[in-house]
């Protein structure tokens, strides 16, 4: 297992770092205060190829590997969580799931425009009454010939009012056990009966788009079904494996941002006649933050490496997401503490880091869910069988060939 980054991976990370630092960071604080997404963010990420960074060239992507996806997410969230959330839903939850489960026709229809940034993608699993209990969702899909009729509502959907395409899960068999009666579909925002709206007043990720999707007698072609009937829960859980990887990698970037801001502040802020960096309790905080960053990064690199090899990585990705997000909250709390009263003001970035950090310990599996998952693995009560459709291993030649 070699975690040395190759030249391509380093160049991709550097390109995204420059974009985030020069084009987003100068104004992100203002967009956060306005609780709006900058209209330039999605088009610019599309132009730079970020939205298709780890999709094969033949599907409009850049042909990079899964480790590169993690590095990109780290660089994006180092500047603002909003940027990483885009990658989590557009790439992790939707595009990679289509790559894994979609037919060739579906890949051409959805992946190519999504990878090129001509269309944006979202994911609809959570409902007003169902989050962690994903198997018991209430949205329904009834088949009529070559069409499914979808009804229901999805809640807390990133890019709800920005995305063109959504991967959603609905119940096709009300008599089957909850996890066996679900089916996944692609719907588009211009389908009759699809309406979306924004949610405001969020604690964090205010410069991003979060909202809801309502489906009223939406006619969806059977050709837009992802996987077979009854496979929706498996499709959704594999989507979460992909999304959780990006969340963990992004949270690693947030830990890094907290550490960097704290080190810079501690060197220039003086108390009792010396920079606070010379006080041992401040050093203790910085030492822990450094440890948290390296540990989170290594866990994410392991998950990315396993994805590259085509190995099942549900346990490892869960660990990475759980550890990185929990410790991003801890790092943000310490960063605010180091900044003292200034950390309580949006004059300094760490105030936004703290607000942004909290969401990730809730979405894509709460920390409590991941803790239970890891306990089940440790007790031997949970194992991962082979899926009918596995996420493809990375193949440099195949992925970079037209």
Secondary structure in CASP SS format (residue, H / E / C, confidence):
PFRMAT SS
TARGET T0000
AUTHOR 0000-0000-0000
METHOD secondary structure of the structure
MODEL  1
X C 1.00
X C 1.00
X C 1.00
X C 1.00
X C 1.00
X C 1.00
X H 1.00
X H 1.00
X H 1.00
X H 1.00
X H 1.00
X H 1.00
X H 1.00
X H 1.00
X H 1.00
X H 1.00
X H 1.00
X H 1.00
X H 1.00
X H 1.00
X H 1.00
X H 1.00
X H 1.00
X H 1.00
X H 1.00
X H 1.00
X H 1.00
X H 1.00
X H 1.00
X H 1.00
X H 1.00
X H 1.00
X H 1.00
X H 1.00
X C 1.00
X C 1.00
X C 1.00
X C 1.00
X C 1.00
X H 1.00
X H 1.00
X H 1.00
X H 1.00
X H 1.00
X H 1.00
X H 1.00
X H 1.00
X C 1.00
X C 1.00
X H 1.00
X H 1.00
X H 1.00
X C 1.00
X C 1.00
X C 1.00
X C 1.00
X H 1.00
X H 1.00
X H 1.00
X C 1.00
X C 1.00
X C 1.00
X C 1.00
X C 1.00
X C 1.00
X H 1.00
X H 1.00
X H 1.00
X H 1.00
X H 1.00
X H 1.00
X H 1.00
X H 1.00
X H 1.00
X H 1.00
X H 1.00
X H 1.00
X H 1.00
X H 1.00
X C 1.00
X H 1.00
X H 1.00
X H 1.00
X H 1.00
X H 1.00
X H 1.00
X H 1.00
X H 1.00
X H 1.00
X H 1.00
X H 1.00
X H 1.00
X H 1.00
X H 1.00
X H 1.00
X H 1.00
X H 1.00
X H 1.00
X H 1.00
X H 1.00
X H 1.00
X C 1.00
X C 1.00
X H 1.00
X H 1.00
X H 1.00
X H 1.00
X H 1.00
X H 1.00
X H 1.00
X H 1.00
X H 1.00
X H 1.00
X H 1.00
X H 1.00
X C 1.00
X C 1.00
X C 1.00
X C 1.00
X C 1.00
X E 1.00
X E 1.00
X E 1.00
X E 1.00
X C 1.00
X C 1.00
X E 1.00
X C 1.00
X C 1.00
X E 1.00
X C 1.00
X C 1.00
X C 1.00
X H 1.00
X H 1.00
X H 1.00
X C 1.00
X C 1.00
X C 1.00
X E 1.00
X E 1.00
X E 1.00
X E 1.00
X E 1.00
X C 1.00
X C 1.00
X E 1.00
X E 1.00
X E 1.00
X E 1.00
X E 1.00
X E 1.00
X E 1.00
X E 1.00
X E 1.00
X E 1.00
X E 1.00
X E 1.00
X C 1.00
X C 1.00
X C 1.00
X C 1.00
X C 1.00
X C 1.00
X E 1.00
X E 1.00
X E 1.00
X E 1.00
X E 1.00
X E 1.00
X E 1.00
X C 1.00
X C 1.00
X C 1.00
X C 1.00
X C 1.00
X C 1.00
X H 1.00
X H 1.00
X H 1.00
X C 1.00
X E 1.00
X E 1.00
X E 1.00
X E 1.00
X E 1.00
X E 1.00
X E 1.00
X C 1.00
X C 1.00
X C 1.00
X C 1.00
X C 1.00
X E 1.00
X E 1.00
X E 1.00
X E 1.00
X E 1.00
X C 1.00
X C 1.00
X C 1.00
X C 1.00
X C 1.00
X C 1.00
X C 1.00
X C 1.00
X C 1.00
X C 1.00
X C 1.00
X E 1.00
X E 1.00
X E 1.00
X E 1.00
X E 1.00
X E 1.00
X E 1.00
X E 1.00
X E 1.00
X E 1.00
X E 1.00
X E 1.00
X H 1.00
X H 1.00
X H 1.00
X E 1.00
X E 1.00
X C 1.00
X C 1.00
X C 1.00
X C 1.00
X C 1.00
X H 1.00
X H 1.00
X H 1.00
X H 1.00
X H 1.00
X H 1.00
X H 1.00
X H 1.00
X H 1.00
X H 1.00
X H 1.00
X H 1.00
X H 1.00
X H 1.00
X H 1.00
X H 1.00
X H 1.00
X H 1.00
X H 1.00
X H 1.00
X H 1.00
X H 1.00
X H 1.00
X H 1.00
X H 1.00
X H 1.00
X H 1.00
X H 1.00
X H 1.00
X H 1.00
X H 1.00
X H 1.00
X H 1.00
X H 1.00
X H 1.00
X H 1.00
X H 1.00
X C 1.00
X E 1.00
X E 1.00
X C 1.00
X C 1.00
X E 1.00
X E 1.00
X H 1.00
X H 1.00
X H 1.00
X C 1.00
X H 1.00
X H 1.00
X H 1.00
X H 1.00
X H 1.00
X H 1.00
X H 1.00
X H 1.00
X H 1.00
X H 1.00
X H 1.00
X H 1.00
X H 1.00
X H 1.00
X H 1.00
X H 1.00
X H 1.00
X H 1.00
X H 1.00
X H 1.00
X H 1.00
X H 1.00
X H 1.00
X H 1.00
X H 1.00
X H 1.00
X H 1.00
X H 1.00
X H 1.00
X H 1.00
X C 1.00
X C 1.00
X C 1.00
X C 1.00
X H 1.00
X H 1.00
X H 1.00
X H 1.00
X H 1.00
X H 1.00
X H 1.00
X H 1.00
X H 1.00
X H 1.00
X H 1.00
X H 1.00
X H 1.00
X H 1.00
X H 1.00
X H 1.00
X H 1.00
X H 1.00
X H 1.00
X H 1.00
X H 1.00
X H 1.00
X H 1.00
X H 1.00
X H 1.00
X H 1.00
X H 1.00
X H 1.00
X H 1.00
X H 1.00
X H 1.00
X C 1.00
X C 1.00
X C 1.00
X C 1.00
X H 1.00
X H 1.00
X H 1.00
X H 1.00
X H 1.00
X H 1.00
X H 1.00
X H 1.00
X H 1.00
X H 1.00
X H 1.00
X C 1.00
X C 1.00
X C 1.00
X C 1.00
X C 1.00
X C 1.00
X C 1.00
X H 1.00
X H 1.00
X H 1.00
X H 1.00
X H 1.00
X H 1.00
X H 1.00
X H 1.00
X H 1.00
X H 1.00
X H 1.00
X H 1.00
X H 1.00
X C 1.00
X C 1.00
X C 1.00
X C 1.00
X C 1.00
X C 1.00
X C 1.00
X C 1.00
X C 1.00
X C 1.00
X C 1.00
X C 1.00
X C 1.00
X C 1.00
X C 1.00
X C 1.00
X H 1.00
X H 1.00
X H 1.00
X H 1.00
X C 1.00
X C 1.00
X C 1.00
END
